[in-house]
Amino acid sequence: MPFEITNTLRSSSIIRVEGTGTTTVALANLSVNANETVSAANIKRINWSTNGNIQIVRNSVPIASLHGTGELRCDDFGHSIANNNTQSIVITVNTGGTLVLEVSKETTYATPLTGF
């Protein structure tokens, strides 16, 4: 299944999946470079469209089961989905569809910021 990850240093990542199948996104895939180590990722926003269903699972725990078309903007409520946030994100699209996730990251850096 085609997927794309857009990472931003010291900011969120966007995960987009398209088609049918299963994609596993490891936390290491959310790093911009070797300087950034991601230790956890919380789901802030979900946009989806499917003619079947889309499932998001972390560490064998179902996080979301999505049908039809919709948008869930957790950050508007000052909230995020953090259940099993230290585990990979497994996305399964049945029958076909598109999913876009925005995740916030908990990170450490090999080279700290200086000069402030």
C-alpha positions in Angstrom: 0.0 0.0 0.0 1.5 3.4 -0.9 2.3 5.7 2.0 4.2 8.9 2.6 5.6 10.4 5.7 6.4 14.1 6.0 8.6 14.9 9.0 9.4 18.3 10.4 12.3 18.9 12.8 11.1 19.8 16.3 7.4 19.6 15.1 4.8 17.2 14.0 4.8 14.5 11.3 2.1 13.8 8.7 1.4 10.2 7.6 -0.6 9.6 4.5 -1.7 6.1 3.3 -3.6 5.3 0.1 -5.2 2.2 -1.3 -5.8 -1.2 0.3 -3.5 -3.1 2.7 -1.6 -2.7 5.9 1.2 -0.2 6.7 3.4 -0.2 9.8 4.9 3.1 10.8 7.8 2.7 13.3 8.7 5.6 15.5 12.1 5.7 13.8 10.3 6.6 10.6 9.2 9.9 12.2 12.7 11.2 12.7 13.9 14.0 10.3 17.5 12.8 10.6 19.9 10.9 12.8 20.1 13.9 15.3 16.4 13.4 16.2 15.3 10.3 18.2 11.5 9.8 18.5 10.5 8.0 21.8 6.7 8.5 21.4 4.1 9.8 19.0 0.5 11.0 19.8 -2.2 11.2 17.2 -3.4 14.9 17.0 -5.6 14.8 13.8 -7.2 12.1 11.6 -8.7 12.7 8.2 -10.1 9.8 6.2 -12.2 8.6 3.3 -13.0 5.0 2.6 -15.7 2.8 1.0 -14.9 0.1 3.5 -13.1 0.7 6.8 -9.8 1.8 8.2 -8.3 0.5 11.4 -5.5 2.0 13.5 -3.8 -0.3 16.0 -0.9 0.1 18.4 0.7 -2.8 20.2 -2.4 -5.0 19.2 -4.7 -2.5 20.8 -7.4 -1.0 18.5 -7.1 2.8 18.5 -9.7 3.7 15.9 -12.1 2.1 13.5 -13.1 4.5 10.8 -15.9 4.3 8.2 -17.1 6.6 5.4 -15.5 10.1 5.4 -14.5 12.2 8.4 -12.2 14.4 10.4 -11.2 14.1 14.0 -9.3 17.2 15.3 -8.2 16.2 18.8 -5.9 19.2 19.1 -8.9 21.5 18.9 -9.9 20.0 22.3 -6.4 20.2 23.7 -6.2 16.4 23.5 -4.3 13.7 21.7 -4.7 10.0 21.3 -1.7 8.7 23.3 -2.7 5.1 24.0 0.4 2.9 23.5 2.2 6.0 22.1 5.7 4.3 22.3 4.6 1.6 19.8 4.5 1.5 16.0 1.3 2.7 14.3 -0.3 0.0 12.2 -2.8 1.2 9.7 -5.1 -1.2 7.8 -7.3 0.0 4.9 -10.0 -2.5 3.9 -11.6 -2.2 0.4 -9.8 1.1 -0.3 -9.4 4.6 0.9 -7.1 7.4 2.1 -6.0 8.3 5.6 -4.0 11.3 6.8 -2.7 11.4 10.3 -0.9 14.2 12.1 1.2 13.1 15.1 3.1 15.1 17.7 6.4 13.6 18.7 8.3 13.2 21.9 12.0 13.5 21.0 15.5 13.8 22.1 18.4 15.4 20.1 22.0 14.4 19.8 22.9 18.0 19.3 21.0 20.4 21.5 19.9 23.9 20.5 22.5 26.6 21.4 22.8 30.3 21.1 19.5 31.4 22.6 
